[in-house]
Structures are given as structure tokens and as C-alpha cells.
Amino acid sequence: TAVSTGAFGYVVISATPDAPWNARSLTGWLILGAQTNGAGDGMISYVASVNNSIYSRTGTVTFTAPGSAVNHTVVQAGHVGVLSPATQNFTANGGSASTELTIHSMCSWTSVVQSAWIQITANNNGVGSRQISYTVSPNNTVYGRTGVVQIAGQPLTVTQSGRNAQIDVESRLFDTDGGMGEVNVTTEGSAYWETVNPAGWISIFQGATNTGNGTVIYIVSPYG
């Protein structure tokens, strides 16, 4: 293995006395030392160049001898960035914020927005440490939501609350004959909301979905 900032390595070769061998790098970022061939036991050195990305990579040095070939694999880590802050909370109104990415000065990176309601406004890619600015759209529902932006492979988690909502009746008692009931819903602004009915003996007559204030009318089946 090799670190992202580059590393020196070597391979010890055990071979039959006087058996010729040859070493060759199959990867551009693995540079072999002066000795690349010999006979019998030996050693070759190599240098892994700096990995200027966040992604790990794998390279190969191959050793050939009459009738055989052996590969030596080198795995090099990518750079790891740090976001500060790595989480951010917003109200339903949305807004703007920024986060600081700290990473190696030569490391190139990009951002991937995984939620359409988050938009990067400055530095969605770059090289080295940067401040990334973004905006969050208003949430016009009563439901909170969470989105993620991958910046240099690190997650920025954004949480946004939903609009406030209230109902005027929280419980009602029916006799065995069942009947019809209603609930008035009051929301902040024209927020979208839904009615969820987990009981098979209650059916929604009106108000399964709505935006803003509204009324849910439901029917309770007779018992038995």
C-alpha cells in the first residue's frame, strides 16, 4: 500500500541462482528505480507518485522470467477531505449557508448534489481547500426532509423542517352504528399535506390530500 502523498517501496526477489528476470511497471504513476533486471536473488525499488484525487488507485509491477510471470500490486489511497460544518439545519423557509472543505492543496474534487432542493452557488468543484456556498429552497409541505451533498467524497447533510400544521379535533368517540366525522386542518401558508388512514373500518370521504387549510371528512363503518 502507498499513502496519497506518494511513497517509496521495494520488492525483494527470490529466484534460482543465475535465473534472469526483468521488472516492468504497467502503471504510469509507479516509477521503477535504476535496476529493472537481474539474475538470481535481487531487489527493485519504486516510487508511487502523489495521488491528486480523492479516489484510491491500483497499480502493477510485473516480473518476468523464462516461462513465468509474477505481478506485484500496489494500492494507493486517495486524499480525504474534512467538511466544517458537515451538517446544517434549516427552517421551512430555506436560506443559504456555506461549508469549508479542508483537503490537500493539489487534490482535485467535485460536488454531487443528491437532492434537487439544494443548489450549490459557489465552488461546486476545485483543487485544494475551498469554501462551498449553497442555498436551500423553501419547503412547501408539512413534512421535514433531509438531503445530502457529496463534496470531495464527504457527505454534507442538510435537514429542513416542514411547515406548521394543526387540527381542531384530536379524538372522537362513535357508537356501534358508526357515522361521519370531520377534522379541520390549519397550515402555515399553502403547505401540502396528506391524510393517512391505517384503519380499514375508517374511509376518507374528502380531504385525502390538500394544500393550505382544509377539511377532512371521514366515515366510520358500523361495528360488527
N, C-alpha and C positions, 0 to 999 in steps of 0.2 A: 504494500500500500504506500501511497505518497500523499503528502499534505497539499492543499490547494495552492500554496505559495511556492511550490517547487521543492524538489528533494533530490538528493544523491543516493544511488543504490548500487548494489553489485550482486553478481551471481557467481557462485563457486561451481566449477565444472569438474566432475569426476568422470574420467574416461580411461579407456585402455591405453597403456603406455604407447606412445608414438601414433595413436589414432588421431587423424586430422579432424578438425571441426571448424565451423565458421558461424559467426553470430551476425544477425541482421535485424534491425528494428523495422517492424511493419507499421509503425505509428510515428507520424511526424514530430510529435511532442516528446518522444523518447529518443534522446541523443546518446549514442554509444560513445565510450571512451576510445582511446587510441588503439587498444588491442581488440580486434574483432575476429581474430582467428588464431589457431594454435594447434598443438598436438598433445595428447595426454591431459593430465590434470591442469587446470588453469582457473583464471578468474577474469571476468569482464565487468566494467563499471558503466553506469549510465546516469544521465541526468533527466529528471522529469521537469519540463518547462512549467512555468506558472500557468495555472488554470484560471483564465479570466472570465469565468462564468459561475453560475450557481449550481451547475449540474456536474455530477461525478462523471468520470470517463474511464474507459478501459483501453489499455494499450498492450502490445505484444512484442516480445523479442523472441525470435526463433533461432534455434541452434540446429545446424545440420551437420551430419557426419555420413560417411558412406553407408547407405542402407537404412538410415534413421533420421528422424527429426523430432525435436522437443521444443515446446513453447513455454516461455516464461511470461506470466500475466502480471501486469501492473495496474492496480486500481487507484485512481487519484480522486480525492474528494473535491467537491465544488465549494465555493465560498458560502458562508452562512451569514445572512444579514439579521439585524435586530430592528424591530419597529418600536417606536415610543411616541404615543401610546399604541398598544396593539388592540385595544377595544375602545369603543366610543358609543355613548348613548345619546339619542335624540328624542325630542318630543314629536308629536304627530305633525307639527308644523314644518318639520325638516330644518334645514340650515346648512352651514358649511363648517369645515374643520380641516385639520392637516395632521400628518404624522411624519416623524423623522425616521428615515432609513439610514442606518449606520452599516457600512459594508466596505470591503477592500477598495482602495482608490481606483484600481484598474478593472474592477468587476463590472461587466455589463449585465443589465437586468431589464425586465419588463413587468408590467402590471396586467392582471386579468380580472376584470370586474365580473362577478358571478351573479349580480342582482341588478336588474335594469333600473331600479330606483336610486342607484348610487352612480354618480358621474365624477370621473377624475377631471379636474380643471387645470392642473399644472403638474408636469413631470410624471407622465404615465410610463416613462422608460428613461434609462440613462446609464451613466457609468459612474460608479462610486457613490458616496453618500449624497442623499438629496432629501428635500422636504417635499412631500406629496400632498397636494391640496385636492379636496373633493367636496361635492355637495350631495345632500340627501333631499329627495323630493318629498312634498307633503304626503302624508298617509291619510287618504280619504276613506278609511274604513275604521271600524271599531276594534280591529284586531291588530295586536302588536306583530312585528316582523323582525327577522334577523337576516342580514346579508353579509357576504364575505367578499373582500378584495384580496387577491393574491398578489403581493408585492415582493419581487425578488424571491419568490417561493415561500414567503412568510404570510400567514393569514392576518388580515386586518378585519376584525369582527365588528359590525355595526348593528346596533339594536335600536329599534324605533317603536315607541308606544303607539297605540291606536287612539282614536277619538273617544271621548267620554260618552257613555250611554246610560240611561236609566229606564226602569219600567215602573209603572204605577201600582202593580199588583204582583206580589211575590208568591202568593199561595191562594188556593181557593178550594173549598170543600163542596163536593157534589154528592147527592143521594144516589141510590141504586138505579134510578131512571136515567142518569147521565144528564146531558144538556149541552148548552153552548156558553162559551165564555169569551172574554176579550181582555187583551193587555195592551195598554198604550205605551209606545216606545218614544223616548225623547233622546235625541242625539246632539252632539256638538257639530254644528254645520250640517252639510249634506252627506254625512258619513254612510257608507254602505254597511248593511248588516243582514244577517240571515237568522232564520228560526230553525233550530234543531230539535226534532221530536223523537226521543228514544223509545217512547211507549207506543205499542201497537194499537192500544184502545183509545188513543187520542189522535185525531186527524186535524190538520191545519186547513181551515176553510179559506182564510185570507191572510196575506202578510208573510208568506214564506220567505220572501226577500224584499228589501226596500232600501231606499236612500233617504236620509233625514228622518224627521218624525213620521210615525205611522202607527197603525193598529193591527194587532194580530188577533184574528178570530179563530177559535178552535172548537171542536166538537168532541165531547166525551161520550163514548158508547155506553149503553146500559150495562150494568153488572150482571154477569151470569149468562 
